[in-house]
Amino acid sequence: MKLERVLLCLVVSLAAGCGGGSEKTDNTSPATTTTTSTTFSNPYLPAQGGAVWRYDVADSSESITLSSSNVIKNNGQESVELTWDHSGYKQTLRHKNNAVYIDRIKLNQVTVDNKDYQVEVDLSGDPVLLLPEYAVIGNMTGVNGYHDMKVKISPNVGPAYGEYTYEWSYKGAETVKTNTGNYEALHISYRLILSISVTTQDYGTVHTQVDINQEFWLVPGIGIVKLADYSAASSTPFVAVLGGFNKYKNENNVIAPLPHKITIPSDSPWKNIHSIYKLNELYGNWENEYQCDSNTEYSPSFKLSLNETSYTLRTLVTNNESCNQAEAHEYIESGTYKLLGHDIIDTDYLHLELMPSSSEQNLYRFGNLVHNTQNFAYTHDINLAKGKHGSLELAVDTIPEKFIDQRFYTRLKPTKAKEPSIEGLEKTSLVYFRIYDDVMMIAPEDDFAGWGMQVWNDKQCDSILDSQLKDISWEKPLQPLGYDPSYGIYFELKIKEGNTGCANVVIHKGNQKSVDDNMRLKLSAPLYSTITYKDTLISYN
């Protein structure tokens, strides 16, 4: 027996030789009667004895039907068998702890050399999760790997055994349009690869794989309203949409025609996933205090603002060599995020994927902003947990522009969000003046002795406070505020309200000017600009 020749008519495949389909006939019209039959407890798969779903096949005049057996209850669990009538494919489902599992799969139309076989796969020892009680959007972790299963082939061709691998993902809630109405549905996908081995007298041990690859759209009170099956073809799926269901129950538990609209209840855990995971308890504004250890290379500090849909994260990284914050790199990003469930490593933490829509990187020297870069950020993850005494525990695997070989943990405390500044310009502007030595290195501080700044207002540039100008003259220029080994000396200009956005300056030493012509600095220019003349360089922000 060559099992590799087996072309299984799985689930909803309409492959030739598998029993085909049927013309569209509606045998699912409901009768309006009170029902007392047992219904599968999961509202997204309301199977019950006599239930029939009819599906219209896309781009075809054919339809297929799915029928349900009676529901069997045993030891607090429920089981039901669903049969796709066009192929005889059967699934036995189990409802346990508010989740639905696949216990068994039966393939009734397996034909090899014009001989029919029945293949039954028993997964009950390690059942396949079809629908959890709730899930976050994305792939479910922990479902990969090999799982044992039992295999029975009738008529018997020899000992059979097998194992399976499994993938599952939740793609979110979507509205599906059918001929009967518009329904909000859970969109799930799963892929089940069955590896079967059979030891035969004629061919020895042969191996084959059965690939069940499907997507379902599930609606409360109805069940599957749309399906896409990739089992027979990986690129073009077989698609079918609900055309009728004979056991829909209205709010009075009476069988009734399908409604024109169904939405997932607002109190459903699928709609309140943040509350289920208690992420909503972590909403707010958080920050940790700056701490410096001169024995380490750098010290990151964080500010995090989190609400139901978006976040803002600020990371400040300083050089710890002297713990004076001479140089600090600030990274600010904002955007949306996705809850991925509990972290695999730290299971007490929630795992979030951050998707920044805007970001900026700022470089500070001695507390002064000297450089700004836009849009540095990329999608990355963080982990959050509720800490002691109202704190928030933060764990990160990456820090911007830093290599870390192990996860970094810190504790954040609640803080109030600061109101954003509505001023177009800062109250001060820094002007840097740089002199190079013979080997093009920044000259030592002593080489800047005697250099000062002349600054004034006129009709075109009226920006400097009069209180600062009254003390400035050619003989007594504005003196530098300090010296930065990386940028040279720097001057502070005090900007007044209602300014014109520019400043007139000359940097000179006595009658020696750094630049022959007077300079007009545009205060709304990029935060870090440079002007070079001979062996000097002037930058301002």
ZAKOL-402963 format. One record per residue (C-alpha): x, y, z; residue in one letter. Coordinates in steps of 0.2 Angstrom, whole numbers, padded with zeros to 4 digits, always signed. Example, Ala and Ser with C-alpha at 12.3 -4.5 7.8 and 13.67 -1.06 7.14 Angstrom:
BEGIN
+0062-0022+0039A+0068-0005+0036S
end
This chain:
BEGIN
+0000+0000+0000M+0007+0017-0005K+0000+0029+0007L+0010+0043-0002E-0003+0041-0016R-0017+0045-0005V-0026+0061-0009L-0037+0065+0006L-0053+0074+0004C-0051+0085+0019L-0064+0095+0028V-0071+0106+0014V-0060+0102-0001S-0070+0099-0017L-0056+0089-0026A-0062+0077-0040A-0066+0060-0035G-0071+0064-0017C-0089+0064-0018G-0091+0081-0026G-0103+0094-0020G-0122+0097-0022S-0133+0110-0031E-0138+0124-0019K-0154+0118-0010T-0160+0125+0007D-0164+0111+0019N-0159+0122+0033T-0175+0133+0035S-0180+0134+0053P-0196+0130+0061A-0201+0142+0075T-0202+0130+0089T-0196+0129+0107T-0180+0118+0108T-0175+0108+0123T-0160+0099+0114S-0143+0099+0122T-0132+0112+0113T-0113+0113+0114F-0109+0126+0127S-0096+0136+0117N-0107+0150+0109P-0095+0151+0094Y-0098+0132+0090L-0117+0129+0094P-0117+0111+0089A-0132+0101+0093Q-0142+0085+0087G-0150+0089+0070G-0140+0105+0067A-0136+0108+0049V-0125+0122+0041W-0126+0126+0023R-0111+0135+0014Y-0111+0142-0003D-0094+0139-0012V-0086+0155-0019A-0085+0156-0038D-0096+0140-0040S-0115+0136-0040S-0112+0122-0028E-0115+0121-0009S-0109+0110+0005I-0116+0106+0022T-0110+0102+0039L-0120+0092+0051S-0119+0089+0070S-0122+0074+0080S-0130+0074+0098N-0120+0082+0111V-0113+0070+0124I-0109+0076+0142K-0097+0066+0153N-0088+0072+0169N-0091+0090+0166G-0085+0089+0148Q-0095+0089+0131E-0091+0080+0115S-0099+0081+0098V-0095+0075+0080E-0096+0086+0065L-0097+0079+0048T-0094+0087+0031W-0107+0078+0021D-0099+0080+0004H-0083+0071+0009S-0087+0061+0025G-0074+0070+0034Y-0078+0070+0053K-0071+0079+0068Q-0075+0075+0086T-0074+0091+0096L-0072+0092+0115R-0077+0106+0126H-0067+0108+0142K-0063+0123+0153N-0072+0135+0141N-0061+0129+0127A-0064+0118+0112V-0052+0104+0106Y-0051+0092+0092I-0051+0074+0099D-0053+0064+0083R-0052+0065+0065I-0060+0052+0053K-0057+0052+0034L-0070+0041+0026N-0065+0043+0008Q-0047+0038+0006V-0045+0028-0011T-0029+0019-0016V-0029+0008-0032D-0048+0009-0033N-0050+0002-0015K-0058+0013-0002D-0050+0015+0015Y-0055+0023+0031Q-0042+0032+0042V-0046+0037+0060E-0034+0048+0070V-0035+0049+0088D-0028+0065+0096L-0037+0063+0113S-0021+0059+0122G-0014+0077+0117D-0029+0085+0109P-0027+0100+0097V-0034+0117+0103L-0046+0123+0091L-0053+0138+0100L-0047+0144+0117P-0058+0154+0130E-0049+0170+0123Y-0033+0175+0115A-0023+0189+0110V-0020+0194+0092I-0005+0184+0085G+0002+0167+0085N-0001+0156+0100M+0015+0151+0108T+0019+0134+0115G+0009+0124+0102V+0024+0119+0091N+0033+0103+0093G+0029+0085+0090Y+0014+0077+0098H+0009+0058+0098D-0007+0052+0090M-0015+0035+0087K-0019+0029+0069V-0031+0016+0063K-0034+0011+0045I-0049+0000+0039S-0047-0012+0031P-0032-0016+0041N-0016-0015+0031V-0003-0016+0045G+0002-0007+0061P+0000+0012+0059A+0006+0025+0071Y+0009+0044+0069G+0013+0061+0077E+0007+0079+0073Y+0013+0097+0073T+0002+0111+0076Y+0001+0130+0073E-0013+0142+0078W-0016+0161+0077S-0030+0173+0081Y-0031+0187+0068K-0044+0198+0076G-0063+0202+0075A-0069+0205+0058E-0086+0208+0050T-0092+0194+0037V-0105+0198+0024K-0116+0184+0020T-0133+0182+0010N-0142+0182+0027T-0133+0196+0036G-0118+0205+0042N-0109+0196+0057Y-0095+0201+0068E-0083+0185+0069A-0068+0179+0077L-0055+0175+0063H-0044+0161+0068I-0032+0150+0058S-0024+0133+0062Y-0013+0121+0053R-0012+0103+0058L+0001+0092+0050I-0002+0073+0053L+0013+0062+0050S+0007+0044+0047I+0018+0028+0046S+0011+0011+0041V+0021-0005+0041T+0014-0016+0027T+0018-0034+0021Q+0021-0029+0003D+0029-0012+0004Y+0038-0012+0021G+0036+0004+0031T+0029+0019+0021V+0026+0037+0027H+0015+0051+0022T+0009+0068+0028Q-0008+0075+0029V-0008+0094+0029D-0024+0102+0036I-0023+0121+0034N-0039+0131+0037Q-0046+0148+0042E-0062+0150+0051F-0073+0165+0055W-0084+0161+0070L-0100+0170+0076V-0108+0168+0093P-0125+0159+0091G-0121+0153+0073I-0103+0145+0073G-0093+0145+0056I-0100+0158+0044V-0085+0158+0033K-0070+0146+0030L-0055+0146+0019A-0046+0129+0016D-0028+0128+0010Y-0026+0109+0013S-0027+0105-0006A-0018+0121-0013A-0007+0132-0003S-0009+0147-0014S-0027+0148-0019T-0039+0142-0004P-0056+0134-0006F-0068+0147+0001V-0086+0145+0007A-0098+0157+0015V-0114+0153+0026L-0130+0151+0017G-0141+0144+0030G-0142+0137+0048F-0157+0128+0055N-0154+0129+0073K-0151+0147+0077Y-0159+0152+0093K-0165+0169+0097N-0164+0178+0114E-0179+0168+0120N-0170+0152+0116N-0182+0149+0102V-0176+0143+0085I-0178+0157+0073A-0172+0164+0056P-0155+0170+0056L-0154+0189+0060P-0147+0202+0049H-0134+0207+0061K-0124+0200+0075I-0110+0208+0085T-0098+0200+0098I-0105+0205+0115P-0096+0220+0123S-0093+0210+0139D-0084+0195+0129S-0066+0192+0135P-0062+0193+0116W-0068+0211+0117K-0060+0215+0134N-0043+0206+0132I-0034+0220+0142H-0045+0217+0157S-0043+0198+0156I-0024+0200+0157Y-0026+0215+0169K-0016+0226+0157L-0028+0240+0161N-0021+0241+0178E-0005+0246+0171L-0012+0261+0161Y-0004+0278+0167G+0012+0288+0167N+0027+0280+0175W+0046+0284+0177E+0061+0278+0187N+0074+0289+0195E+0091+0292+0187Y+0104+0282+0195Q+0123+0281+0191C+0136+0268+0194D+0153+0274+0188S+0158+0256+0188N+0146+0252+0173T+0146+0259+0156E+0129+0268+0155Y+0113+0270+0165S+0097+0270+0157P+0081+0278+0164S+0064+0277+0157F+0047+0286+0156K+0032+0277+0150L+0014+0283+0146S+0002+0269+0142L-0017+0269+0138N-0029+0257+0130E-0023+0260+0112T-0006+0269+0112S+0010+0272+0122Y+0025+0285+0123T+0042+0278+0129L+0057+0289+0134R+0074+0281+0136T+0088+0291+0143L+0105+0284+0142V+0120+0293+0150T+0139+0290+0151N+0144+0284+0168N+0162+0288+0167E+0161+0302+0179S+0142+0302+0183C+0140+0320+0179N+0128+0318+0164Q+0141+0327+0153A+0133+0317+0138E+0116+0310+0137A+0106+0302+0123H+0087+0303+0124E+0076+0292+0114Y+0057+0296+0113I+0045+0286+0103E+0026+0285+0102S+0014+0274+0093G+0002+0259+0095T+0005+0242+0103Y-0001+0224+0103K-0003+0213+0118L+0005+0197+0115L+0000+0188+0131G+0012+0183+0145H+0030+0183+0142D+0039+0166+0139I+0054+0169+0150I+0046+0179+0164D+0028+0172+0165T+0022+0185+0177D+0026+0199+0165Y+0015+0204+0150L+0023+0204+0133H+0019+0220+0122L+0025+0223+0105E+0028+0242+0102L+0025+0249+0085M+0031+0267+0084P+0023+0279+0072S+0035+0294+0077S+0051+0295+0086S+0066+0306+0089E+0083+0305+0096Q+0091+0320+0106N+0109+0322+0111L+0112+0333+0126Y+0129+0340+0132R+0129+0346+0150F+0110+0347+0150G+0110+0357+0133N+0101+0350+0118L+0114+0350+0104V+0107+0337+0091H+0091+0330+0085N+0087+0316+0074T+0069+0311+0068Q+0062+0293+0066N+0075+0282+0073F+0063+0269+0081A+0058+0252+0075Y+0046+0238+0081T+0052+0230+0097H+0045+0222+0113D+0044+0226+0131I+0038+0217+0146N+0027+0224+0160L+0022+0218+0177A+0013+0225+0192K+0025+0229+0206G+0024+0232+0224K+0017+0247+0232H+0009+0253+0216G+0025+0252+0206S+0027+0245+0188L+0041+0232+0184E+0049+0235+0167L+0060+0222+0158A+0068+0226+0141V+0079+0215+0130D+0085+0230+0119T+0091+0248+0123I+0093+0260+0109P+0111+0260+0101E+0117+0249+0116K+0122+0231+0116F+0115+0221+0131I+0118+0202+0133D+0105+0200+0146Q+0087+0207+0150R+0087+0223+0159F+0075+0225+0174Y+0070+0241+0183T+0055+0248+0193R+0045+0263+0188L+0034+0274+0199K+0018+0283+0195P+0020+0301+0190T+0008+0314+0183K+0010+0318+0164A+0017+0336+0161K+0007+0347+0150E+0015+0350+0133P+0024+0366+0130S+0014+0377+0118I+0029+0389+0114E+0036+0389+0097G+0054+0392+0104L+0063+0389+0119E+0067+0403+0131K+0086+0402+0128T+0097+0398+0113S+0114+0391+0114L+0128+0396+0102V+0143+0385+0101Y+0160+0391+0095F+0174+0379+0091R+0192+0381+0087I+0203+0367+0080Y+0221+0365+0084D+0235+0360+0071D+0229+0341+0071V+0210+0346+0069M+0206+0342+0087M+0195+0354+0098I+0207+0366+0105A+0209+0366+0124P+0199+0379+0135E+0214+0391+0137D+0214+0394+0118D+0197+0401+0119F+0202+0415+0131A+0196+0432+0126G+0183+0427+0114W+0166+0434+0117G+0150+0437+0108M+0142+0454+0102Q+0123+0452+0099V+0110+0466+0095W+0092+0468+0090N+0086+0478+0074D+0070+0479+0064K+0073+0462+0055Q+0079+0453+0070C+0071+0458+0087D+0073+0442+0098S+0085+0445+0113I+0079+0451+0130L+0083+0470+0133D+0089+0465+0150S+0103+0454+0142Q+0108+0467+0129L+0110+0482+0141K+0126+0474+0148D+0134+0469+0131I+0145+0481+0122S+0160+0479+0109W+0172+0482+0123E+0162+0470+0135K+0155+0456+0124P+0144+0442+0131L+0155+0430+0140Q+0154+0411+0136P+0143+0401+0148L+0155+0386+0148G+0167+0375+0139Y+0162+0358+0131D+0177+0347+0126P+0167+0340+0111S+0159+0357+0105Y+0170+0371+0112G+0164+0386+0121I+0145+0390+0121Y+0135+0406+0124F+0117+0408+0130E+0105+0420+0122L+0089+0424+0132K+0074+0425+0120I+0059+0436+0123K+0041+0433+0119E+0035+0438+0102G+0052+0437+0095N+0056+0438+0076T+0064+0421+0076G+0082+0427+0072C+0097+0435+0081A+0112+0446+0075N+0128+0440+0082V+0147+0442+0080V+0160+0432+0089I+0176+0441+0091H+0192+0443+0101K+0195+0462+0103G+0194+0467+0084N+0197+0450+0078Q+0181+0442+0071K+0178+0424+0068S+0168+0428+0053V+0171+0444+0043D+0153+0448+0041D+0139+0449+0054N+0129+0433+0056M+0111+0431+0057R+0106+0415+0066L+0088+0408+0062K+0082+0403+0079L+0069+0391+0071S+0082+0381+0061A+0086+0363+0066P+0092+0361+0084L+0110+0358+0079Y+0117+0369+0065S+0135+0373+0060T+0144+0388+0052I+0162+0385+0047T+0175+0398+0043Y+0193+0394+0041K+0199+0385+0057D+0183+0390+0067T+0166+0382+0068L+0150+0390+0075I+0135+0380+0079S+0119+0385+0087Y+0103+0378+0093N
end
